[in-house]
Amino acid sequence: MRIEIATAPGDPARPNEDFASVAVPASGQGGTLVVLDGVTPPAGEYGCRHSVPWFTARLGGALGELSVSRADLTLRELLGDAIRRTADTHRDTCDLSHVRTPQATVVLARWDDERVEYLVLSDSVLLVEDADGAVSAVLDDRLDRMPRETLRSVGATDGELRNKEGGFFTAAADPDVVRRAVVGELPRERVRTLAAMTDGASRWVERFRFGGWGECLSLLHKEGAQALVDAVREAERGGPPSRGKRHDDATVTYVAL
């Protein structure tokens, strides 16, 4: 098994809001993968005394522990329990109903000798390479399907779309969001490689169009996770900002089973 994790902050002067972990073996066999992309709040009050890195560390830590120890739970149940556990740590001090309470996108995968399970919530991506070398991307594309005019401002996005019916969903303080996650299961013998990345790294495909998901995974095979992050950073330095950010936190987790 080959495992690589590469991550870089969008701004070296700010904490990295992403989270990544891989654990093997889980419950004595197989393994788990967790990748979170913390959502940067706009300047101003957002109802919580804690930072986004504080939140992703606790949600990611809870997901890592539960995914390893609770093989009896589905991935949706794991995420729901991790959200609830994290919310319990600060519900007495913070306004968890605030639309910008700390939140994150989620990629979660778990495998054993028989199957590979996966869950994706919001705009991070999971790449799956099958035994024949074909690559598919597991995406929650609700945000991409929003008309650009509906994302015209932070206020409009938060008021009309964020964690609302007809909009898009992230893991914040409401465990019920797990119903919105994209989930699935594949026979273990049919899966060769898993690669999860936050949207700061998936820009290689989605913004810069250097290749498709198959070419992206080929780069990871040949040159490794850090090479993908480095390629995105180099391209960003030569191009205009995307959605107001020239650089975003970028994280890649690669597992060759």
Disulfide bonds with the S-S distance in Angstrom:
none
